[in-house]
Amino acid sequence: MKKCLFFYFIAPLFLFANTAPLSKSKNIKADLVTVIKSERKMYLSNKGKILKIYDIALGGNPVGHKQVQGDQKTPEGYYKLDYLKSNSSYYKALHISYPNRKDCKSARKSGKSPGGLIMIHGQPNNKKSYRSFFSKPSDWTAGCIALFNNEIDEVLKLVKVGTYILIKP
């Protein structure tokens, strides 16, 4: 009888003892940020396990890889989140290492600049800006990835500078 009690009542407690989501742990940081543009989603993960999912807004012309400055496309590919921009026009901004060598070479072939300053950022700082009336999932950036301000705060707690980002179509 004691064995039955253990297996039916006590043992199941051990199965669920350590099943808290990874994102609840203060020490777990994302080792990869993945953006799937067609879904308008950004995934933070650690060792393949999703920590958090966000709805995002993209550039005003989101289909396809960013080619040149002003095309309003969000780049596609593998980049690094290389610094936190302290003087952004948006509520907190994390810089994406676009353009890389391939991006620069491609833009030069067309005789244009590849552009730059692609970020993951919050909403505009200027509350009077027409853009502040837009919210996700409308695509309104010039090629960046936009979140709500409380979400960029969460991202900055879970993502360190130097983390890689994979942006997929």
Summary of the structure (lengths in Angstrom):
residues: 169
radius of gyration: 20.2
end to end distance: 58.4
largest distance: 81.6
contacts: 502
relative contact order: 0.23
helix: 25%
strand: 27%
